[in-house]
Amino acid sequence: MKILVTGGAGFIGSHIVDILIENGHDVSILDNLSTGNEKNINKSAKFINGDILDKNLDLTGFDCVIHEAAQINVRTSVENPAFDGNINILGTINILEKIKEYGVKKIIFSSSGGAVYGEPEYLPVNEKNNLKPLSPYGLSKFCAEEYIKLYNRLYDIEYCILRYSNVYGERQDPLGEAGVISIFIDKMKKGEAPVIYGDGNQTRDFVNVKDVARANLMALNWKNDIVNIGSGKETSVNELFNIISSEIGFNKDPIYEKERDGEVYRIYIDYSKAKRLGWIPEVELKNGIKEI
């Protein structure tokens, strides 16, 4: 299959490119390298230095677009919601327009199970939970989902929306748009105490990037569905700090600061639907941290 991966030089996208190529697919990468890294680019993929907002984007011959390119920083979205919406909403609309124009059959979209649900009505949260985002980032991902479903209804473009929990693993940059695990590891290796916002009892569901990449590979065969991709396990930030401290041999206390707006307090994912479709997480958190 001929596949375009937007954001394919980024943390998650590059792992998706790797597994697609390993399984014999013809892969191209679209990335403007604003947050992606040239070092992540698989040499067997065709690289297009471009932007998802490009009105002249040519998708001739592609069978599927895996749309990973996004603004993913919750703080940035709160401080500059227009910037967030321009990339995550208008960028997705442009990709959909190009998919329609060039007759691409399918889009696989990376949404955020950690952001679109808001504070869940029940735990673990499944795909039927109401969507009540607490940040512009969560809202932009929700809007993108709705546009994808609309284009399916109007133009019969096949889709699969994957709602990731908190993704971690190799190649995650500890700076910029980084996740908490890479930030903690980077700080501890430098001998610096990481900052925990709030009391540290807030919880997240951490899923390894290799499991996420495998879900995208499998999603090539999942049709018109929304699927949670997570570990199904609830880990508090304090517990995470202790796990990483133990692994690295770090013996300082964290620094606690005021909690930040736009972030949920407790969440973890019900991946039962993914399991029925044949996917389960394989990398345990402690083992995944050892690999970073």
C-alpha positions in Angstrom: 0.0 0.0 0.0 1.2 3.5 -0.8 0.9 5.6 2.4 1.7 9.2 3.4 2.5 9.8 7.0 2.2 13.5 8.0 4.5 14.3 10.9 6.6 11.3 10.0 9.8 12.8 11.2 8.3 13.3 14.7 8.3 11.1 17.8 5.2 9.0 17.1 5.1 9.4 13.3 8.7 8.1 12.8 7.9 4.9 14.7 4.8 4.4 12.5 6.9 4.9 9.4 9.4 2.3 10.6 6.8 -0.4 11.2 5.0 0.3 7.9 8.3 -0.1 6.0 9.1 -3.3 7.9 5.8 -4.7 6.7 6.4 -3.9 3.0 4.5 -0.6 2.5 5.6 2.2 0.2 5.9 5.1 2.6 6.3 8.9 2.1 6.7 11.4 4.9 5.3 14.9 5.0 6.9 17.0 7.7 8.0 20.7 8.0 10.5 19.8 10.7 9.2 22.4 13.0 9.2 19.8 15.8 10.3 16.7 13.8 13.9 15.7 13.6 15.8 14.7 10.4 17.5 11.9 12.5 14.2 10.2 12.8 13.6 9.9 9.1 13.7 6.3 7.8 16.1 6.2 4.8 13.7 3.8 3.0 10.9 6.5 3.0 10.5 9.3 0.6 10.8 12.6 2.5 8.7 15.7 1.6 9.7 18.9 3.4 6.3 20.4 3.5 3.3 21.6 5.5 -0.2 20.2 6.1 -1.6 23.7 5.4 -0.1 23.7 1.8 -2.9 24.3 -0.7 -0.7 22.8 -3.4 -0.1 19.5 -1.7 -0.1 16.6 -4.2 -1.5 13.3 -3.0 -1.4 11.5 -6.4 -1.4 7.7 -6.0 -1.7 7.5 -2.3 -4.0 4.8 -0.8 -4.0 6.1 2.7 -2.9 9.1 4.8 -1.9 8.6 8.4 -2.3 12.0 9.9 0.1 12.5 12.8 1.2 16.1 12.2 -0.2 18.4 14.9 0.3 21.0 17.6 0.3 18.8 20.7 1.3 21.1 23.5 -1.6 21.8 25.9 0.1 24.8 27.4 0.6 26.4 23.9 -3.0 25.8 23.1 -4.2 27.6 26.2 -1.9 30.5 25.6 -2.5 30.7 21.8 -5.7 28.8 20.8 -5.7 30.4 17.3 -2.3 28.9 16.6 -3.4 25.5 17.9 -6.7 25.6 15.8 -4.9 26.7 12.7 -2.7 23.6 12.7 -5.0 21.0 14.2 -8.3 22.1 12.7 -7.5 23.9 9.5 -4.5 21.6 8.8 -6.8 18.6 9.1 -9.4 20.2 6.8 -6.7 20.9 4.2 -5.6 17.2 4.4 -9.2 16.1 4.0 -9.7 18.4 1.0 -6.6 16.9 -0.7 -7.7 13.4 0.1 -11.0 14.2 -1.6 -9.3 15.9 -4.5 -6.9 13.1 -5.3 -9.2 10.2 -4.5 -7.3 8.8 -1.5 -9.3 6.0 0.0 -8.6 6.3 3.7 -7.3 8.5 6.6 -6.0 7.3 9.9 -6.1 10.1 12.5 -4.2 10.5 15.8 -6.6 11.9 18.3 -6.0 12.2 22.1 -7.8 10.1 24.6 -6.1 12.1 27.3 -7.6 15.4 26.0 -10.9 14.9 24.1 -12.7 13.3 27.0 -12.0 15.9 29.6 -12.8 14.7 33.1 -14.3 11.3 32.4 -17.8 10.4 33.7 -16.5 7.0 34.6 -13.2 5.1 34.6 -11.7 3.5 32.7 -13.0 5.7 29.9 -14.3 4.0 26.7 -15.2 5.5 23.4 -18.8 6.1 24.4 -17.9 8.6 27.1 -19.1 12.1 26.4 -16.5 14.5 25.0 -15.9 17.5 27.1 -12.4 18.9 26.4 -10.8 21.1 29.0 -8.2 22.7 26.7 -8.2 24.2 23.2 -5.9 21.3 22.2 -8.5 18.8 23.3 -11.2 20.8 21.5 -9.2 21.1 18.3 -8.7 17.3 18.3 -12.4 16.8 18.8 -13.2 19.2 16.0 -10.8 17.4 13.7 -12.6 14.1 14.5 -15.9 15.6 13.6 -14.6 16.9 10.2 -13.2 13.4 9.5 -16.6 11.8 10.2 -18.3 14.5 8.1 -16.1 13.9 5.1 -16.9 10.2 5.5 -20.6 10.9 5.3 -20.3 13.4 2.4 -17.6 11.9 0.3 -17.3 8.3 1.5 -13.7 8.7 2.7 -12.9 5.7 4.9 -11.4 6.6 8.3 -10.1 5.2 11.6 -9.6 7.5 14.6 -7.2 6.4 17.2 -7.5 8.0 20.6 -4.0 7.6 22.2 -3.5 7.9 25.9 -0.2 9.4 27.0 2.5 8.1 24.6 6.1 7.7 25.7 9.2 6.0 24.4 12.4 6.4 22.4 12.9 9.5 20.3 10.6 11.6 22.5 12.3 15.0 22.8 12.6 16.1 26.5 12.2 19.7 25.4 9.4 21.6 23.6 6.3 19.4 23.2 7.7 16.6 25.4 5.7 14.2 27.6 6.2 13.9 31.4 8.3 10.7 31.2 10.9 12.2 28.9 11.0 15.4 30.9 11.5 13.5 34.2 14.2 11.3 32.7 16.1 14.2 31.2 16.0 16.2 34.5 17.0 13.3 36.7 19.9 12.4 34.4 21.1 16.0 34.8 20.8 15.7 38.6 17.9 18.2 38.6 14.7 17.8 40.5 11.7 17.5 38.2 8.7 19.8 38.7 5.3 18.2 39.5 2.3 20.4 38.9 -0.4 20.0 41.6 -0.2 17.3 44.3 1.1 14.6 42.1 -1.9 12.3 42.7 -3.3 13.2 39.2 -3.3 10.0 37.1 -2.5 9.2 33.5 -2.4 6.1 31.2 1.0 5.6 29.7 1.3 3.7 26.4 4.5 2.9 24.7 5.1 4.3 21.2 5.9 0.9 19.8 2.4 -0.3 20.8 1.0 2.9 19.2 2.8 2.3 16.0 1.5 -1.3 15.9 -2.0 0.0 16.3 -1.6 2.2 13.3 -0.4 -0.7 11.2 -3.4 -2.7 12.3 -5.8 0.2 11.7 -5.1 -0.1 7.9 -7.7 -2.9 8.2 -10.1 -1.1 10.6 -12.9 0.7 8.9 -14.9 3.8 10.0 -14.2 3.3 13.7 -13.0 5.2 16.7 -10.6 3.2 18.9 -8.9 3.9 22.3 -5.2 3.0 22.3 -3.8 2.8 25.9 -2.4 0.6 28.6 -5.6 0.4 30.6 -3.6 1.1 33.7 -3.8 4.2 36.0 -0.5 5.6 37.2 -0.2 8.7 39.3 2.5 11.3 38.6 4.0 10.6 42.1 4.1 6.8 41.3 5.7 7.6 37.9 8.3 9.8 39.7 9.2 6.9 42.0 9.4 4.4 39.2 11.8 6.6 37.2 13.8 7.6 40.3 14.3 3.9 41.1 15.4 3.0 37.6 17.9 5.9 37.3 19.1 6.0 41.0 17.8 9.5 41.6 17.5 10.5 45.3 16.2 14.0 45.3 12.6 15.0 46.0 10.4 16.6 43.2 9.5 20.2 43.2 5.7 20.8 43.6 4.2 23.8 41.9 0.6 25.0 41.3 -1.5 22.8 39.1 -2.0 24.0 35.5 -5.2 24.9 33.7 -6.6 22.7 31.0 -5.4 19.4 32.3 -7.6 16.5 33.6 -7.1 15.1 37.1 -7.7 11.4 36.6 -7.9 9.4 33.4 -7.1 5.9 32.1 -8.3 4.2 29.0 -10.6 1.2 28.3 -9.1 -0.5 25.3 -11.6 -3.3 25.1 -12.6 -2.3 21.5 -9.0 -2.5 20.3 -8.7 -5.9 22.0 -11.7 -7.2 20.1 -10.0 -5.9 16.9 -6.8 -7.8 17.8 -4.6 -5.2 19.5 -3.4 -5.2 23.1 -0.5 -3.3 24.7 2.7 -5.3 25.0 5.2 -3.0 26.6 5.0 -2.7 30.4 5.7 0.8 31.7 8.8 -0.2 33.8 10.3 -2.1 30.8 9.5 0.8 28.4 11.2 3.3 30.7 14.3 1.1 30.8 14.6 1.3 27.0 14.7 5.1 26.9 
